[in-house]
Amino acid sequence: MAPIALTPPAIEIKSLDSVPRKSLPPTSNIGTKRKIICFSDFDGTIFMQDTGHILFNNFGCGSERRKILDEQIHSGERSFRDVSEEMWGSLDVPFEDGFEVMKGELTPDPEFATFHKFCINNEIPFNVISAGLKPVLRRVLDHFLGEEASKHIDIVANDATISSDGSQWKPVWLHDTELGHDKAKSINDYKDTARLESDDGTIPMIVFIGDGVSDLPAAREADVLFARRGLRLEEYCQENSLPYIPFDTFADIQKEIIKIAKIDDEKTKGKGLPSNFNPRANMWRRVSSKNAVPIFAAMTPSREEKMFVWPEAFTALKTPLDGPPLEVEELAIAAAA
């Protein structure tokens, strides 16, 4: 659930299995050895609507109160966690009854099922990373995708305690923060684990897929960012000159990942990286320390972007003794020497 996410226009397709497949990219193995992992937002990304909003509007605080609460988050008057607790606490509906309404109102991305098959066939782990409630998200995936396919998707989200009569819905927050779930921390926890399990301290290339500004903490940690076209995450990227790849459906993402997976081959032929490719992704196998200063810092167009894409290194740089402050470009070159 993401109260500040914008709701995109609805489309007619209501079943993942009803989509014509002939126009979609192939799901067969693409033969790459490149290690990739996908993290994706749920509401507004995999599904066009927000699961929480459907429940709140029908069985809880209602759409008018929800809009007021959304504005309190925007203005900074109240935290996301505080507002979310009020929204979830306003529900009075048994879980299955609430799901029956969600089932009728939710519209999945029409090409997500094919993309998910592509990930399975290419051994690309796909993870949902959400500020919503894990029991709700799992139930939705089980229904629309099928339990056999759904079990391949790990869900990193808040848990919940829901009374049998539906009179009490209480989030069990993943992190003790004002967000409840710190998506950036979840991705960095994965990186730390992957680094420890790696023979040489490297981590897979991380892809993040989202739609709203609430996805920015996780997007900052990704090597490649996909933003749903026309929504707030794309607008923010454009306003701040942040590298991203727009998408309309998951078929677009699939095509781009196939291209990205072949970047190494292209490099051997003397070709450069595409303009919408985050330069950080080119360093994924070499960067094994948060203290490493990436060469791409010298390539980014603004100070703000340098801080955004590598905040740890940027903010930790100190003025050397007996000399003027070094620019990030100079430090990046020195670190690479």
C-alpha positions in Angstrom: 0.0 0.0 0.0 1.4 3.4 -1.0 -1.0 6.2 -0.1 1.0 8.8 -2.1 1.1 6.9 -5.3 -0.9 8.2 -8.3 -3.5 5.9 -9.8 -3.0 5.4 -13.5 -5.9 5.0 -16.0 -7.6 1.7 -15.8 -7.3 -0.8 -18.7 -9.8 -3.4 -19.7 -7.8 -6.7 -19.2 -8.7 -8.3 -15.9 -6.8 -11.6 -16.2 -3.1 -12.3 -16.7 -3.9 -15.4 -18.8 -6.2 -13.6 -21.3 -3.4 -11.7 -23.0 -2.4 -12.6 -26.6 1.2 -13.9 -26.4 2.3 -13.6 -30.0 3.2 -9.9 -29.6 5.3 -10.4 -26.5 9.0 -11.1 -26.2 10.1 -14.7 -25.9 10.4 -16.2 -22.4 13.0 -18.7 -23.3 16.5 -18.7 -21.8 18.6 -15.9 -23.4 21.9 -17.6 -22.7 23.4 -14.9 -20.6 25.7 -15.6 -17.6 25.2 -12.1 -16.3 23.8 -12.1 -12.8 20.6 -10.0 -12.4 18.0 -9.6 -9.7 14.7 -7.7 -9.9 12.9 -5.8 -7.2 9.5 -4.4 -8.0 6.9 -2.2 -6.3 3.5 -3.7 -6.2 0.6 -1.2 -6.2 0.6 0.9 -9.3 3.4 -1.2 -10.8 2.5 -4.9 -11.0 -1.2 -3.9 -10.5 -2.6 -0.7 -11.8 -4.6 0.1 -8.7 -3.6 0.3 -5.0 -4.8 -2.7 -2.9 -5.0 -0.7 0.3 -7.0 2.1 -1.4 -9.6 -0.4 -2.6 -10.0 -1.7 1.0 -10.0 1.7 2.6 -12.5 3.2 0.2 -14.9 0.2 0.5 -14.5 -0.9 4.1 -12.6 1.7 6.0 -12.1 5.4 6.3 -13.5 6.1 2.9 -12.0 8.0 -0.1 -12.5 11.5 1.3 -10.8 10.8 4.6 -8.1 9.0 2.8 -7.4 12.0 0.6 -7.0 14.1 3.8 -4.6 11.6 5.2 -2.6 11.5 2.0 -2.2 15.2 2.2 -0.9 15.0 5.7 1.9 12.7 4.4 2.6 15.2 1.6 2.8 18.1 3.9 4.9 16.3 6.5 2.3 16.8 9.2 2.3 13.1 9.9 4.5 10.2 9.0 3.7 7.5 6.5 3.6 4.9 9.2 1.3 6.9 11.4 -1.2 7.6 8.6 -1.0 4.0 7.4 -1.9 2.7 10.9 -5.0 4.9 10.9 -6.0 3.7 7.5 -5.5 0.0 8.2 -7.0 0.4 11.6 -10.2 1.8 10.1 -11.0 -1.5 8.3 -13.9 -3.6 9.5 -14.1 -6.5 7.0 -13.1 -10.2 7.1 -10.0 -10.8 5.0 -11.7 -13.0 2.4 -14.6 -10.6 2.0 -12.2 -7.8 1.4 -10.3 -9.9 -1.1 -13.5 -10.6 -3.1 -13.8 -6.8 -3.7 -10.1 -6.4 -4.5 -10.4 -9.3 -7.0 -13.1 -7.4 -8.9 -11.4 -4.0 -8.9 -7.7 -4.9 -9.5 -6.2 -4.8 -13.0 -2.8 -6.5 -13.4 -0.2 -5.3 -15.9 -1.3 -7.4 -18.9 2.3 -8.7 -19.6 3.5 -9.3 -16.1 2.9 -13.1 -16.3 5.0 -13.5 -19.4 7.8 -11.4 -17.8 7.7 -13.5 -14.7 8.1 -16.7 -16.8 11.0 -15.0 -18.5 12.6 -14.4 -15.1 12.1 -18.0 -14.0 13.6 -19.4 -17.3 16.6 -17.1 -17.0 17.1 -17.7 -13.3 16.5 -14.0 -12.5 15.1 -13.8 -9.0 12.0 -11.5 -8.9 11.1 -9.9 -5.6 8.2 -7.7 -4.6 9.3 -4.9 -2.3 6.3 -3.0 -0.9 5.0 -0.7 1.9 1.8 -2.8 1.9 0.8 -5.9 3.9 2.4 -9.2 2.9 -0.8 -11.4 3.5 -2.8 -9.1 1.1 -0.1 -9.1 -1.6 0.5 -12.9 -1.5 -3.3 -13.5 -1.7 -3.5 -11.3 -4.8 -0.5 -12.9 -6.5 -1.8 -16.4 -5.8 -5.1 -15.6 -7.4 -4.0 -13.6 -10.5 -0.8 -15.5 -11.2 -1.6 -18.9 -9.8 0.0 -20.4 -6.6 2.6 -22.4 -8.5 4.0 -19.3 -10.2 3.4 -17.1 -7.2 5.6 -19.2 -5.0 8.7 -18.1 -7.1 8.2 -14.5 -5.9 9.6 -13.4 -2.6 7.6 -10.6 -0.9 9.5 -8.1 1.2 6.8 -6.2 3.0 5.1 -5.5 6.3 3.3 -8.3 8.0 -0.1 -8.0 9.7 -2.4 -9.4 12.3 -6.0 -9.6 11.1 -8.8 -10.8 13.4 -11.0 -13.5 12.1 -14.1 -11.3 12.1 -12.1 -8.5 10.3 -12.7 -6.0 13.1 -9.0 -5.4 13.6 -6.3 -4.9 11.0 -2.9 -4.1 12.5 0.3 -3.8 10.5 3.4 -5.5 11.9 6.1 -3.1 10.6 9.2 -4.5 9.0 11.4 -1.7 10.3 11.2 0.6 13.3 11.2 3.8 11.2 8.7 6.4 10.2 8.2 4.6 6.9 7.5 1.2 8.5 9.3 -0.5 5.7 12.6 1.1 4.6 12.9 -0.2 1.0 16.5 1.0 0.7 17.5 -1.0 3.8 15.8 -4.1 2.4 17.8 -3.8 -0.8 21.1 -3.1 1.0 20.5 -6.0 3.3 20.2 -8.2 0.2 23.5 -6.7 -1.1 25.3 -7.4 2.1 24.1 -11.0 2.1 25.0 -11.5 -1.6 28.5 -10.0 -1.0 29.2 -12.4 1.8 28.1 -15.3 -0.3 30.1 -14.2 -3.3 33.6 -15.6 -4.0 35.0 -12.2 -4.8 32.8 -9.8 -2.9 30.7 -8.7 -5.8 26.9 -8.5 -6.0 24.4 -9.1 -8.9 23.1 -6.2 -11.0 20.0 -4.8 -9.3 17.0 -3.8 -11.3 14.2 -1.8 -9.6 10.7 -1.2 -11.1 8.4 1.4 -9.7 5.8 4.1 -10.2 5.8 6.6 -7.4 8.0 8.9 -5.4 7.7 6.6 -2.4 9.8 4.2 -4.5 12.8 6.6 -4.5 14.7 5.2 -1.5 14.8 1.8 -3.2 15.4 3.3 -6.7 18.5 5.0 -5.4 20.0 1.7 -4.6 19.4 0.1 -8.0 21.8 -0.2 -10.9 19.0 0.0 -13.4 15.7 1.9 -12.7 12.4 1.3 -14.6 9.7 4.0 -14.0 6.1 3.5 -15.2 5.6 6.1 -17.9 3.5 9.2 -17.1 3.5 8.8 -13.3 5.3 10.6 -10.5 8.5 8.5 -10.4 9.2 9.3 -14.0 8.4 13.0 -13.5 10.8 13.1 -10.6 13.6 11.5 -12.6 13.0 14.0 -15.4 13.0 17.0 -13.1 16.2 15.9 -11.4 18.0 14.4 -14.5 18.2 11.0 -13.0 18.9 8.0 -15.3 15.9 5.7 -15.8 14.1 3.7 -18.4 10.4 4.4 -19.0 8.0 1.5 -19.5 4.3 1.0 -20.3 4.1 -2.7 -19.6 6.4 -5.4 -18.4 7.1 -6.4 -22.0 9.1 -3.2 -22.3 11.1 -4.1 -19.3 11.7 -7.6 -20.6 13.1 -6.2 -23.9 15.4 -3.8 -22.1 16.7 -6.5 -19.7 17.6 -8.6 -22.7 19.6 -5.7 -24.1 21.2 -5.0 -20.7 22.2 -8.6 -20.3 24.2 -8.4 -23.6 26.0 -5.2 -22.6 29.2 -7.0 -22.0 29.2 -8.4 -25.5 28.6 -5.0 -26.9 31.5 -3.5 -24.9 33.9 -6.0 -26.4 32.9 -4.7 -29.8 33.7 -1.2 -28.9 30.2 0.1 -28.3 29.3 2.3 -25.4 26.5 2.1 -22.9 23.0 3.3 -23.9 22.2 6.9 -22.7 19.4 5.7 -20.4 21.5 3.1 -18.6 22.6 4.0 -15.1 26.5 4.1 -15.3 26.6 2.5 -11.9 25.3 -0.8 -13.4 28.6 -1.0 -15.4 30.5 -1.3 -12.1 28.4 -4.0 -10.4 31.0 -6.6 -10.4 33.9 -4.4 -9.3 32.2 -2.5 -6.4 32.5 -4.4 -3.2 32.7 -1.6 -0.7 30.4 1.3 0.2 33.5 3.4 0.6 34.5 3.0 -3.0 34.1 6.2 -5.1 32.7 5.3 -8.5 34.2 6.7 -11.7 30.7 7.5 -12.9 30.5 10.3 -10.3 32.6 12.4 -12.7 30.1 11.7 -15.5 26.9 12.8 -13.8 25.6 16.2 -14.8 25.0 17.8 -11.4 26.0 17.8 -7.8 22.5 16.7 -6.7 22.6 13.6 -8.9 26.0 12.6 -7.6 24.6 12.8 -4.1 21.5 10.9 -5.1 23.1 7.9 -6.8 26.0 7.4 -4.4 25.2 9.2 -1.2 27.5 7.2 1.1 30.6 8.0 -0.8 29.6 11.6 -1.6 28.7 12.7 1.9 31.6 10.8 3.5 34.4 12.6 1.6 36.6 14.8 3.8 38.8 17.8 3.1 42.4 16.6 3.0 44.9 18.1 5.4 46.9 21.2 4.4 45.1 21.6 1.1 41.9 22.9 -0.6 38.8 20.7 -0.8 38.9 18.1 -3.6 36.0 18.0 -6.1 34.2 14.6 -6.4 35.7 14.2 -9.9 39.3 14.5 -8.6 38.5 12.1 -5.7 36.9 9.6 -8.1 40.0 9.6 -10.3 42.3 9.3 -7.3 40.3 6.3 -5.9 40.5 4.5 -9.2 44.2 4.9 -9.5 
